[in-house]
Amino acid sequence: MLPVSIVGFFCEDIREEKAGTDTIIGIMPDNVNVRSIPCVFPKLGIYIRIHLDPAHDPGEIQLKLALPDGSEFSLGRFEASLVTNSIDTARAGGGPLAGLISRAVASPFRIPAAGRIRAIVTVKGTEYIAAALNVQIGS
């Protein structure tokens, strides 16, 4: 088994419910057409789920957003102590995976250039693309 599995997607909104669940609204396709560039999305959500093999503790995990114009923004990080705690909890319960979830919503979200927006997760110096959204001019 690979020590890490990462999946993510872009959506219109993420709502954290009182019961501890998430409601995901408007999952976006891989390609989105806009009338012109630059443009603004009223909201842009990024949902990332990371699964770790409890036999491997990668330490701190960093998340960022890369825009088509080359700019990058931090989406935060999972500190090493939180990662270790998640792994310890999975081990104690006999779980096959330790899980971490990152949620971010930007409102409004400015798109400066056509091209791919990428959500990137860095684990032990290796970058993984968790999600990509190609913004292009079209009808």
ZAKOLDREN-900743 format. One record per residue: x, y, z of N, C-alpha, C, O in turn. Coordinates in steps of 0.2 Angstrom, whole numbers, padded with zeros to 4 digits, always signed. Example, Ala and Ser with C-alpha at 12.3 -4.5 7.8 and 13.67 -1.06 7.14 Angstrom:
+0066-0028+0039+0062-0022+0039+0066-0016+0039+0071-0017+0042
+0064-0011+0035+0068-0005+0036+0064+0000+0039+0067+0006+0040
//
This chain:
+0004-0006+0000+0000+0000+0000+0004+0006+0000+0010+0006+0003
+0002+0011-0004+0006+0018-0004+0005+0021+0003+0000+0020+0006
+0010+0024+0005+0010+0028+0012+0005+0033+0012+0003+0035+0018
+0003+0036+0006-0002+0042+0006-0007+0041+0000-0005+0039-0005
-0013+0043+0002-0018+0044-0004-0022+0050-0003-0024+0052+0003
-0022+0054-0008-0025+0061-0008-0030+0062-0013-0029+0060-0019
-0036+0064-0011-0041+0066-0016-0044+0073-0014-0045+0074-0008
-0046+0077-0019-0049+0083-0018-0053+0085-0024-0053+0082-0029
-0057+0090-0023-0061+0093-0028-0063+0100-0026-0062+0103-0021
-0064+0104-0032-0067+0111-0031-0074+0111-0031-0077+0107-0035
-0077+0115-0027-0085+0115-0027-0087+0123-0026-0083+0127-0025
-0094+0124-0026-0096+0130-0025-0096+0132-0017-0095+0138-0016
-0097+0127-0013-0098+0129-0006-0097+0123-0002-0098+0117-0004
-0094+0123+0005-0094+0118+0009-0097+0120+0016-0095+0126+0018
-0102+0117+0018-0105+0119+0025-0103+0113+0030-0105+0107+0029
-0101+0115+0035-0099+0111+0041-0106+0111+0045-0108+0116+0048
-0108+0105+0046-0115+0104+0050-0113+0103+0057-0108+0101+0059
-0118+0104+0061-0118+0103+0068-0116+0096+0070-0112+0095+0075
-0118+0091+0067-0117+0084+0068-0110+0082+0067-0108+0076+0068
-0106+0086+0064-0099+0085+0062-0098+0082+0055-0092+0081+0053
-0103+0083+0051-0103+0081+0044-0102+0087+0040-0102+0093+0042
-0100+0086+0033-0100+0091+0028-0105+0091+0023-0107+0085+0021
-0108+0096+0021-0112+0096+0015-0108+0100+0010-0106+0106+0010
-0107+0096+0004-0104+0099-0002-0109+0101-0007-0113+0097-0009
-0108+0107-0009-0113+0110-0014-0109+0112-0020-0104+0115-0021
-0112+0109-0026-0110+0111-0033-0103+0109-0034-0098+0113-0035
-0101+0102-0034-0095+0100-0036-0094+0102-0043-0098+0100-0048
-0088+0105-0045-0086+0107-0051-0083+0102-0056-0080+0097-0053
-0084+0102-0062-0081+0097-0067-0074+0099-0067-0071+0104-0065
-0070+0096-0071-0063+0097-0072-0062+0104-0076-0056+0107-0075
-0066+0105-0080-0066+0111-0085-0072+0116-0083-0077+0114-0083
-0070+0122-0083-0076+0127-0082-0075+0133-0087-0069+0136-0088
-0080+0134-0090-0080+0140-0095-0082+0146-0092-0087+0146-0088
-0079+0152-0093-0081+0158-0091-0081+0163-0097-0079+0161-0103
-0085+0169-0096-0086+0173-0102-0079+0177-0104-0078+0179-0109
-0076+0179-0098-0070+0183-0099-0065+0182-0093-0067+0179-0088
-0059+0184-0095-0053+0183-0090-0050+0190-0089-0049+0193-0094
-0049+0193-0083-0050+0190-0077-0058+0190-0075-0062+0193-0078
-0059+0186-0070-0066+0185-0068-0066+0184-0061-0061+0183-0057
-0072+0183-0058-0073+0182-0051-0078+0177-0050-0084+0177-0053
-0077+0172-0046-0082+0167-0044-0085+0169-0037-0081+0172-0033
-0091+0169-0036-0094+0172-0030-0091+0168-0024-0090+0171-0019
-0090+0161-0025-0087+0157-0020-0083+0151-0023-0085+0149-0028
-0078+0149-0020-0074+0143-0022-0072+0139-0016-0069+0142-0012
-0075+0133-0016-0073+0129-0011-0068+0124-0013-0068+0122-0019
-0063+0122-0008-0058+0116-0010-0059+0111-0004-0057+0113+0002
-0060+0105-0006-0061+0100-0001-0056+0095-0002-0055+0092-0008
-0051+0093+0003-0046+0088+0002-0046+0083+0007-0047+0085+0013
-0046+0077+0005-0046+0071+0010-0039+0068+0009-0037+0066+0004
-0036+0067+0015-0029+0063+0015-0030+0057+0019-0032+0057+0025
-0027+0051+0016-0027+0045+0020-0020+0043+0020-0016+0043+0015
-0018+0041+0026-0011+0039+0028-0011+0032+0030-0015+0030+0034
-0006+0028+0028-0004+0022+0031-0002+0023+0038+0003+0026+0039
-0005+0020+0043-0003+0021+0050+0004+0018+0051+0007+0020+0057
+0007+0015+0047+0014+0012+0048+0019+0017+0046+0025+0017+0048
+0017+0023+0043+0022+0028+0041+0019+0035+0043+0014+0037+0042
+0023+0038+0047+0022+0045+0050+0026+0050+0046+0032+0051+0046
+0022+0054+0041+0026+0059+0037+0028+0065+0040+0031+0069+0037
+0026+0067+0046+0027+0073+0049+0022+0078+0046+0016+0077+0045
+0024+0085+0046+0020+0090+0044+0018+0089+0037+0022+0087+0033
+0011+0091+0035+0009+0091+0029+0006+0098+0027+0003+0101+0031
+0009+0101+0021+0007+0107+0019+0002+0107+0013+0003+0103+0009
-0002+0112+0013-0007+0113+0007-0007+0120+0004-0006+0125+0008
-0007+0120-0002-0007+0127-0006-0011+0127-0012-0013+0121-0014
-0013+0133-0014-0017+0134-0020-0012+0137-0025-0009+0142-0024
-0011+0134-0031-0007+0137-0037-0012+0140-0042-0016+0136-0045
-0011+0146-0044-0016+0149-0049-0012+0149-0056-0006+0149-0056
-0016+0150-0061-0013+0150-0068-0008+0155-0069-0004+0154-0074
-0008+0161-0066-0003+0166-0067+0003+0165-0063+0008+0169-0063
+0004+0159-0060+0010+0158-0056+0010+0159-0049+0014+0157-0045
+0005+0163-0046+0004+0165-0039+0002+0158-0035-0002+0154-0038
+0004+0158-0029+0003+0153-0025+0000+0156-0018+0003+0161-0016
-0004+0152-0015-0007+0154-0008-0007+0148-0004-0009+0143-0006
-0005+0149+0003-0006+0144+0007-0013+0142+0009-0017+0147+0010
-0015+0136+0009-0021+0133+0012-0021+0131+0019-0025+0128+0022
-0015+0131+0022-0013+0129+0029-0009+0123+0029-0006+0121+0024
-0009+0120+0035-0005+0114+0036-0008+0110+0041-0012+0112+0045
-0006+0104+0041-0007+0099+0047+0000+0098+0050+0004+0095+0048
+0000+0101+0056+0006+0101+0060+0008+0093+0062+0003+0089+0062
+0014+0092+0063+0017+0085+0064+0013+0082+0070+0011+0076+0069
+0012+0086+0075+0008+0083+0081+0001+0081+0079-0001+0075+0082
-0002+0084+0075-0009+0082+0073-0009+0076+0069-0013+0072+0069
-0004+0076+0064-0003+0070+0060-0002+0064+0064-0005+0058+0063
+0003+0064+0069+0005+0059+0073-0001+0057+0077-0002+0051+0078
-0005+0061+0080-0011+0060+0084-0016+0056+0080-0019+0051+0082
-0017+0058+0073-0022+0054+0069-0019+0047+0068-0023+0042+0067
-0013+0046+0067-0010+0040+0066-0011+0035+0072-0012+0030+0071
-0009+0038+0078-0010+0035+0084-0017+0032+0085-0018+0027+0088
-0022+0037+0084-0029+0035+0084-0031+0029+0080-0034+0024+0082
-0028+0029+0073-0030+0024+0069-0027+0017+0071-0030+0012+0071
-0020+0018+0074-0017+0012+0076-0021+0009+0082-0022+0003+0082
-0023+0013+0087-0026+0011+0093-0033+0007+0091-0035+0003+0095
-0036+0010+0086-0043+0007+0084-0042+0001+0079-0047-0002+0077
-0036+0000+0077-0035-0006+0072-0037-0003+0065-0038-0008+0061
-0037+0003+0064-0039+0006+0058-0034+0005+0052-0028+0006+0054
-0036+0004+0046-0031+0003+0041-0028+0009+0038-0023+0010+0035
-0032+0015+0040-0030+0022+0037-0031+0027+0043-0035+0026+0047
-0026+0032+0042-0027+0038+0047-0030+0043+0042-0027+0044+0036
-0035+0047+0044-0037+0052+0039-0037+0059+0042-0037+0060+0048
-0036+0064+0037-0036+0071+0038-0040+0074+0033-0040+0072+0027
-0044+0079+0035-0048+0083+0030-0046+0090+0030-0046+0093+0036
-0046+0093+0024-0045+0101+0024-0051+0104+0020-0053+0101+0015
-0053+0109+0023-0059+0113+0019-0057+0120+0019-0054+0123+0024
-0058+0123+0013-0057+0130+0012-0062+0133+0008-0064+0130+0003
-0065+0139+0009-0069+0142+0005-0067+0149+0004-0066+0153+0010
-0066+0152-0002-0065+0159-0003-0071+0162-0006-0074+0160-0011
-0072+0168-0004-0078+0172-0006-0076+0180-0006-0075+0182+0000
-0076+0183-0011-0076+0181-0018-0069+0178-0020-0064+0179-0016
-0069+0174-0026-0062+0171-0028-0061+0174-0035-0065+0173-0039
-0055+0178-0035-0053+0181-0042-0049+0176-0046-0044+0173-0043
-0051+0175-0052-0047+0171-0057-0043+0176-0061-0046+0180-0065
-0037+0177-0060-0033+0182-0064-0031+0180-0071-0030+0184-0075
-0031+0173-0073-0029+0171-0079-0032+0164-0081-0034+0161-0077
-0033+0163-0087-0035+0157-0090-0030+0151-0088-0024+0153-0088
-0032+0145-0087-0028+0140-0086-0030+0136-0079-0035+0136-0077
-0025+0132-0077-0027+0127-0072-0026+0130-0065-0020+0133-0063
-0031+0129-0060-0030+0131-0053-0028+0124-0050-0032+0119-0051
-0023+0123-0046-0021+0117-0043-0021+0117-0035-0018+0122-0033
-0024+0112-0032-0023+0112-0025-0018+0107-0024-0018+0101-0026
-0013+0109-0020-0006+0105-0020-0005+0103-0012-0006+0107-0008
-0004+0097-0011-0002+0094-0005+0005+0092-0005+0007+0088-0009
+0009+0094+0000+0016+0092+0001+0017+0088+0007+0016+0090+0012
+0019+0082+0005+0021+0077+0010+0028+0075+0010+0030+0072+0005
+0032+0076+0015+0039+0074+0015+0043+0077+0009+0047+0073+0006
+0041+0083+0007+0045+0086+0001+0042+0084-0005+0044+0087-0010
+0037+0080-0006+0034+0078-0012+0028+0081-0013+0023+0081-0009
+0027+0084-0019+0020+0088-0020+0016+0083-0024+0018+0080-0029
+0009+0083-0022+0004+0079-0025-0001+0084-0027-0003+0088-0023
-0004+0083-0033-0010+0087-0035-0016+0084-0032-0018+0078-0034
-0019+0087-0028-0025+0085-0025-0032+0086-0029-0036+0082-0029
-0032+0092-0032-0037+0094-0037-0035+0099-0042-0030+0102-0041
-0038+0099-0048-0036+0104-0053-0043+0106-0056-0047+0102-0057
-0043+0112-0058-0049+0115-0061-0046+0120-0067-0042+0125-0065
-0048+0118-0073-0046+0121-0079-0051+0127-0080-0057+0125-0082
-0049+0133-0080-0053+0139-0081-0052+0141-0088-0046+0143-0090
-0057+0141-0093-0056+0143-0099-0061+0148-0102-0067+0147-0100
-0059+0152-0107-0065+0156-0110-0069+0152-0115-0066+0149-0119
-0075+0152-0114-0080+0149-0118-0087+0150-0117-0088+0154-0112
-0091+0147-0120-0099+0149-0119-0102+0144-0114-0107+0145-0112
//
